[in-house]
Each structure stands twice: as C-alpha cells, then as structure tokens.
Amino acid sequence: MKDILIDIKLIDQLKNISGFFNWSSNKTSIIVPWDFMHEILFDNNSIDKSITEFYFKSTRKLLEKKSCRSKAIDNDLEHLLYSPYPFIIEGAFFSRESLCNKLNGVVQNNFDMHLNGKKNIKTFLDLKPYFTEYAEGFRKGFNEFENDKIKPHLPMFANREDFSYKVFEYLTRNKTWTNRGGFTLLREANTHKIYSAFNDGQLEGYYYKAWCIIFSQNRLFAPLFQKHSYSANFKVESKAKAKLTIHQIALICVYENITVTRKNCNKIIESFGLSSGEALYQKFRYYTSQSNRTGIDDNSTSKKVKNKIRLHEIVIENISNDHTEKAVRELKLIKERAKKYNY
C-alpha cells in the first residue's frame, strides 16, 4: 500500500476516477474469485437496465454535479469506467462512495482521530490496520451472505423465486447509502478512535455478494427491479425526511455512524429538507453521549420520558436494518429505567 496523502484533491480524484486500482500488499490475494467479480459478470451476462440503474445509483450521486461525466455513464462501458467498486484494498473490494466519505471525514473533521495508537491520520498507510481488519470482515460477509442474511428468512420448502425475492429485498430495503458514511468513531478523552472496521467490511461483503447473485441470474431478478418504482420511492422517502425533527435527524446520524461536523452539517440537513445545520451539529454532539440518549433520573418528568421513548421509536423506523440493534437496545434500556422510576 502506497503512502498517499489524504486531502481534498485525492478525494475528488477518487470520485471521478475510471478503471480499477489494487492497493494491496504484494502477497495479498483478491478475496473475490475472478468469475464473481462484477465487471466479469457484466461482460458475461446481459444485465437488464432496471438492475443497472439501481446498481450505479451511488456513483451517479457522486457525479451528479458534473453533468458531462454523468451523461457519459449512459453507455455499455459504464461498469468499467464508473464502477461503484473500483478499489481493491488489502484484497477486499471497497465502495467508491464509502471510501470517499470516510476519507472526507478524515480531511474535514476538526478533531484528532487515532487508530491502533496512531494519532493524527494523514495518509493511506496510517489506515492500513483498518483496511486489514476490513478485509477480514469483507471475506466473511462475501462468503456467508446467503447463510447470514437469506436462508434464515426463507419459508419452509422455499424455491428459487423465494430466494431471489429475499436477495432483492435485502438490497432495496437496506438503505445502503447510510451505511457508507464516515468512519465509526469512539470518543476517548480529546481524540476519537476509529473502530468497527470488521463490521464495515462484512456489510460491504454482503452487498457485493448480493450483486454477484443478481448479475448471474438476470432473468430471475429483472422482473423484480422492473416493478420497483425508484422515482415513487424517492418521493416518499424525501417527504418522510422532511417531517423529521432536528432531534430525530441527529439521533439517526448517531445510530447510522454518520459523523456530523460544522463543515458538513448544512449538506446533511439539506438532504432532509431543512436548513438548520448548526442546530443539527449541536444536537449530534449532544446525542453522541449515551447518558444523553438514554438517561432518566429523579428530575425527569413523565412527559419528557414519554417523549424520549417516542423519539427513539421514530428513529428506529427511519434507520437501516443493519443499524437498528444498538437503537433497539437503548430503547429497551430507556423503558427499563422509566419503569424503575415509575414513569
């Protein structure tokens, strides 16, 4: 892995880069077998347009402000020029969207980050321990996708259609964009520790394998994607976002591991149809403390406790399935404390 400086210029290059790049140690082999790589599956299969529209959504979002590049995506070489997975790091595929967002967090955050004792992250080499652990998670996610995410949810005597629908459902109901924010951070004194590398890799491994299955069985999945109304869902999602309060959005960001800073708070809040970036930043800082998220004491009122419970219930309804565990656990804790204090 090269010692590449992480800065805005690099991030912009990664957003727009075409082709594929392998930033792995010399003896590290690629986890995904050759014939399962997305670009190979594209070459060997005729993929329905409704499928590719969904697949390239994350890349299109990164390029949406560059009209000339966005228009160039409408051709048969899209999977080679603007792949959502153009990077291989320590043997694992890394999403273009995820890598750009995580590196952007390194550049823009106004506090120190540390990883395995290394403070003040500046280069790719500083992040090598993260990428190594991510790769192990990716390997597990890629190899165990069906066992972990599909088979446990199949009906008895399931057929191919049941299986395909569960794969389709996994991709379309999980809000993948929220799982590709900045690094997951744990506040420690005056710095923040980067962690959750294995989980990040495992989740991306799930997504990568799900797309492998879809690309290799176009006839099964094309009808499902054709019936899926992306435009209608987008309108519904936008309308739902606009109804969320600053408190709810801030708590969603905490549970979705989206780091809110003064530099990105306006952009985040605008995506929810609001404009109070500074207010979001302050509420996010408040909710990063578990005691603020779940605390109930003798000074709490019945109304405040009920509002806190309802706040968490709404938030859980608006976060992706892969991030609900912590939120559900903390809601349970709030209810237990409410019962203890007779609220």
C-alpha positions in Angstrom: 0.0 0.0 0.0 1.4 3.4 -1.0 1.8 6.2 1.5 -0.7 8.5 -0.3 -1.6 11.8 1.4 -5.3 12.1 2.2 -6.6 15.5 1.0 -9.5 17.1 -0.9 -7.6 16.8 -4.2 -7.3 13.0 -3.7 -11.0 12.6 -2.8 -12.1 14.5 -5.9 -9.8 12.2 -8.0 -11.3 9.1 -6.4 -14.9 10.3 -7.1 -14.2 10.7 -10.8 -11.6 8.1 -11.4 -12.2 5.4 -14.1 -10.7 1.9 -14.2 -9.7 -0.3 -11.2 -6.9 0.1 -8.7 -5.4 -2.6 -6.4 -3.9 -1.1 -3.3 -2.9 -4.3 -1.6 0.3 -5.8 -0.3 2.2 -7.8 -2.9 1.4 -11.2 -1.4 -2.3 -10.4 -0.7 -4.7 -12.3 -3.0 -8.1 -10.9 -4.0 -10.9 -12.3 -1.9 -13.5 -12.5 -4.7 -12.9 -15.3 -7.2 -12.2 -14.0 -10.7 -15.5 -15.1 -12.3 -17.5 -13.5 -9.4 -16.1 -10.0 -9.9 -18.8 -7.6 -11.0 -17.0 -6.4 -14.2 -16.6 -10.1 -15.3 -20.2 -10.8 -14.6 -21.2 -7.8 -16.7 -19.1 -9.0 -19.6 -20.5 -12.5 -19.5 -24.2 -11.7 -18.9 -26.9 -9.4 -20.4 -28.0 -7.2 -17.5 -31.4 -5.6 -17.5 -31.3 -1.8 -17.4 -33.6 -1.6 -14.4 -30.9 -3.5 -12.5 -28.0 -1.4 -13.6 -29.9 1.8 -12.8 -30.1 0.7 -9.2 -26.5 -0.6 -9.1 -25.0 2.7 -10.4 -27.1 5.0 -8.2 -24.2 5.6 -5.7 -21.8 6.5 -8.5 -24.3 8.8 -10.2 -24.8 10.6 -6.9 -21.1 11.3 -6.6 -21.0 12.6 -10.2 -24.4 14.4 -10.2 -22.7 17.9 -10.2 -20.5 17.0 -13.2 -23.1 16.9 -16.0 -20.6 15.9 -18.7 -19.4 12.9 -16.7 -22.9 11.9 -15.7 -24.1 11.8 -19.3 -21.1 9.7 -20.2 -22.4 7.0 -17.9 -25.1 6.1 -20.4 -23.1 3.5 -22.4 -22.1 -0.1 -22.3 -18.8 0.6 -20.7 -20.3 2.1 -17.5 -19.2 -0.8 -15.4 -15.6 -0.3 -16.4 -15.5 3.5 -16.3 -17.6 4.3 -13.3 -17.8 1.2 -11.2 -19.2 1.5 -7.7 -16.4 -0.8 -6.6 -13.2 0.4 -8.4 -10.9 -0.2 -5.4 -9.3 -3.3 -4.0 -7.6 -2.7 -0.7 -5.8 -5.5 1.1 -7.6 -8.0 -1.1 -11.2 -6.6 -0.4 -13.4 -4.5 -2.7 -14.1 -1.0 -1.3 -17.1 1.0 -2.4 -16.2 4.3 -4.2 -18.9 6.1 -2.2 -17.8 4.6 1.2 -14.1 5.3 0.6 -14.7 8.9 -0.5 -17.0 9.6 2.5 -14.6 8.1 5.0 -11.6 9.9 3.7 -13.6 13.1 3.5 -14.3 12.7 7.3 -10.5 12.5 7.9 -9.9 15.7 6.0 -12.8 17.8 7.3 -13.2 16.7 11.0 -11.9 19.3 13.4 -10.7 16.8 16.0 -7.9 14.2 16.1 -8.5 10.6 15.1 -6.4 7.6 16.1 -6.1 4.0 15.0 -4.1 1.4 16.9 -2.3 4.1 18.8 -1.5 6.1 15.7 -2.8 9.7 16.1 -3.4 12.4 13.5 -4.3 10.2 10.5 -2.8 11.7 7.3 -2.1 9.0 4.8 -3.4 5.7 3.4 -0.6 3.9 5.2 -1.9 5.3 8.6 -5.2 3.5 7.8 -3.6 0.1 7.0 -4.8 -1.6 10.2 -8.3 -0.5 9.4 -8.1 -1.8 5.8 -6.6 -5.1 7.0 -9.4 -5.7 9.5 -12.0 -4.5 7.0 -10.7 -7.2 4.5 -11.3 -9.9 7.1 -14.9 -8.7 7.5 -15.4 -8.5 3.8 -14.2 -12.1 3.4 -16.8 -13.3 6.0 -19.6 -11.2 4.5 -18.9 -12.3 1.0 -18.7 -16.0 1.9 -21.6 -16.1 4.4 -24.1 -13.8 2.8 -26.7 -16.5 2.0 -26.3 -18.2 5.4 -26.4 -14.9 7.4 -28.9 -12.8 5.5 -31.1 -15.0 3.3 -31.6 -18.6 4.4 -32.8 -17.7 7.9 -35.6 -15.7 6.4 -36.8 -18.2 3.8 -40.1 -20.0 4.2 -40.2 -23.8 4.6 -39.8 -25.5 1.2 -38.5 -22.3 -0.4 -38.0 -22.2 -4.2 -35.8 -20.1 -6.5 -38.4 -17.3 -6.5 -38.4 -17.1 -2.7 -34.6 -16.9 -2.7 -34.4 -14.3 -5.4 -37.0 -12.1 -3.7 -35.1 -12.2 -0.4 -31.9 -11.1 -2.1 -33.8 -8.3 -3.9 -35.5 -7.3 -0.7 -32.1 -7.1 1.2 -30.7 -4.7 -1.3 -33.7 -2.5 -1.8 -34.9 -2.3 1.8 -31.4 -1.7 3.3 -30.5 2.0 2.9 -27.0 1.3 1.6 -26.1 5.0 1.4 -26.5 5.4 5.2 -24.0 2.6 5.8 -21.4 4.3 3.7 -20.8 7.5 5.8 -17.7 8.4 7.6 -15.7 6.2 9.9 -17.4 4.9 13.1 -15.7 6.8 15.9 -15.4 6.2 19.7 -14.7 9.3 21.7 -11.8 8.9 24.0 -10.7 12.0 26.0 -9.6 14.6 23.5 -9.5 12.3 20.5 -11.6 9.8 18.6 -10.8 6.2 17.9 -11.6 4.6 14.6 -13.3 1.2 15.0 -15.9 -1.1 13.5 -13.6 -2.0 10.6 -14.6 -5.7 10.6 -18.3 -4.8 10.6 -17.8 -2.2 7.8 -16.1 -4.9 5.7 -18.7 -7.6 6.5 -21.5 -5.3 5.4 -19.8 -4.4 2.2 -19.1 -8.1 1.6 -22.8 -8.8 1.9 -23.7 -6.2 -0.6 -21.0 -7.3 -3.1 -22.1 -10.9 -2.9 -25.8 -9.9 -3.3 -25.0 -8.1 -6.6 -23.0 -11.2 -7.8 -26.1 -13.3 -7.4 -28.2 -10.8 -9.2 -25.9 -10.3 -12.1 -25.5 -14.0 -12.7 -29.3 -14.6 -12.7 -30.7 -11.7 -14.7 -33.9 -13.5 -15.7 -34.9 -14.0 -12.1 -34.2 -10.5 -10.9 -35.1 -8.3 -13.9 -38.9 -8.5 -13.2 -38.4 -7.6 -9.6 -36.4 -4.5 -10.4 -38.7 -3.5 -13.3 -41.6 -3.4 -10.9 -39.7 -1.5 -8.3 -40.6 2.2 -8.7 -37.5 4.1 -7.8 -38.9 7.5 -8.6 -42.0 6.9 -6.4 -39.9 5.6 -3.5 -37.6 8.6 -3.8 -40.6 11.0 -3.4 -41.9 9.1 -0.4 -38.5 9.0 1.2 -38.0 12.7 0.7 -41.4 13.5 2.1 -40.7 11.4 5.1 -37.3 13.0 5.6 -38.9 16.5 5.6 -41.1 15.5 8.5 -38.3 14.5 10.8 -37.2 16.9 13.5 -33.6 18.1 14.3 -33.5 15.8 17.3 -34.6 12.8 15.2 -32.1 13.5 12.4 -29.3 14.0 14.9 -30.1 10.7 16.6 -30.4 8.9 13.2 -26.9 10.2 12.3 -25.5 8.8 15.6 -27.0 5.4 15.1 -26.1 5.3 11.4 -22.5 6.2 12.2 -22.7 9.4 10.1 -20.3 12.0 11.6 -21.7 15.5 11.7 -19.3 18.4 11.7 -19.6 22.1 11.1 -18.3 21.6 7.6 -20.8 19.0 6.5 -23.8 19.8 8.8 -25.5 22.1 6.2 -25.2 19.5 3.5 -26.6 16.8 5.7 -29.6 18.8 7.0 -30.4 20.0 3.5 -30.8 16.3 2.4 -33.7 16.1 4.9 -35.4 19.2 3.6 -34.3 21.5 6.4 -31.7 24.3 6.8 -30.5 24.4 10.4 -27.1 22.9 10.0 -25.6 24.4 13.2 -28.6 23.1 15.2 -28.0 19.6 13.8 -24.3 19.8 14.7 -25.1 20.8 18.3 -27.8 18.1 18.7 -25.5 15.5 17.2 -22.8 16.4 19.7 -25.4 16.1 22.5 -26.5 12.6 21.4 -23.1 11.2 21.0 -23.2 10.8 24.7 -25.1 7.6 25.7 -26.2 9.2 29.0 -27.9 12.0 27.0 -29.6 9.4 24.8 -30.8 7.1 27.5 -30.6 8.9 30.8 -33.6 9.1 33.2 -33.3 10.4 36.7 -35.4 11.9 39.6 -35.5 15.3 37.8 -37.2 13.8 34.7 -40.9 14.4 34.1 -43.4 11.8 32.8 -43.8 13.9 29.6 -40.1 14.1 29.0 -39.7 10.3 29.4 -42.6 9.6 27.1 -41.1 12.0 24.5 -37.7 10.3 24.8 -39.3 6.9 24.2 -41.3 8.2 21.2 -38.2 9.9 19.8 -36.3 6.5 19.7 -39.3 4.7 18.3 -39.5 7.1 15.4 -35.7 7.0 14.8 -35.7 3.2 14.7 -38.4 3.3 12.0 -36.1 5.5 9.9 -32.7 3.8 10.2 -31.4 0.8 8.1 -31.8 -2.7 9.4 -28.1 -3.2 9.9 -28.0 -0.3 12.4 -31.1 -1.0 14.5 -29.6 -3.3 17.1 -28.0 -0.5 19.1 -31.0 1.7 18.9 -33.4 -1.1 19.9 -31.1 -2.0 22.8 -31.0 1.6 24.1 -34.8 2.0 23.7 -35.2 -1.1 25.9 -32.8 0.5 28.4 -34.9 3.7 28.5 -38.1 1.7 29.1 -36.4 -0.3 31.9 -35.3 2.9 33.6 -38.7 4.5 33.1 -40.3 1.5 34.9 -37.7 1.8 37.7 -38.5 5.5 38.3 -42.3 4.8 38.0 -42.9 6.8 34.8 
